[in-house]
Amino acid sequence: MLISSPLASIPVVILGLVLFVIVIGLTWVGMTLGTRVDGKRRSATTVSGDPKAPGAAAADTDHPDDDVNGAIVPAVLGLLALLLGFTFALAVDRFETRRGLVLEEANAIGTAYLQTQILPDPHRARLSALLTRYTDNRIALAEGPSPEQQQRQLGENDQIINDIWSATLAGFDSIKQYDVSSTFVSSINAVIDLDTSRKTGRMAHVPEEVFWMLIIYVLIAAFIIGYIIRTQASFYLSCVMNLLVVMSLMLIMDIDRPASGGIRESQLPMKLLSQSMREQSRAGFDRWRTPPAVQPVSR
């Protein structure tokens, strides 16, 4: 869901509590209405003839609507389970895509960081520092900051991307005569491409109309089930079932909120990468490199 949509602006816990109260209320209303209709039907059957007559007793215990009501509940619950299952699959598919992009981006940044060590200073130091800042920025963005902080960090993210490319162009001039230069540029391009992929992935949500349709269906189903049940014990069982349905719907909504939900893709690959880049000394990459030969000064 979009962050500006009405559903996305309401916390999942509050939305679930409000929906559960409404569902219980509709179930109670449906049960009350169904009990009154059934009572009037029984009264009309009794008044129309002798209540001790065999025909009256049969009509009192076996009404044609009973068979219909018995078939409605499985149909309603079956369709509800189908809709919840399809929506859950949509939300989990987007969640898995976002989680896969985290690992893919961490690998791309790590490769670009290693390729950067080919550059001579000051290009190597500049680009290494930018890649480290970029990694930290991506981690901060994924941990669900406030909307104000998110806008600020998104602006910082775009600026770092521009600085990375500017530093790449400056460093490319120093190694353009080597074959490895094209590989270096490709690794930086992969980082930039995945930046767009992750932003797009976090904006991909289950359409909000699907959630509205599910909420409306849950409310109608609660009324129908309440209309069919008659006893207080059945009402309590329906409340438990309604609780499970609402919890399932809230779980789906939470998975579909990558910025504000409680279930988010793990940033462990990015955190391990950031820790590795900070702990590794750039001088360690040069321990087996042959220093460039000093050119004799011509006289």
Secondary structure, DSSP 8 states (H G I E B T S, - for coil): --TTSTTTTS-HHHHHHHHHHHHHHHHHHHHHHHHHHHHHHHHHHHHHS-TTSHHHHHHHH--HHHHHHHHHHHHHHHHHHHHHHHHHHHHHHHHHHHHHHHHHHHHHHHHHHHHHTTS-TTHHHHHHHHHHHHHHHHHHHHT---HHHHHHHHHHHHHHHHHHHHHHHHHHHHHTTSTHHHHHHHHHHHHHHHHHHHHHHHH----HHHHHHHHHHHHHHHHHHHHH--SHHHHHHHHHHHHHHHHHHHHHHHHT-TTTSS-----HHHHHHHHHHHHS-GGGGGTT-----------
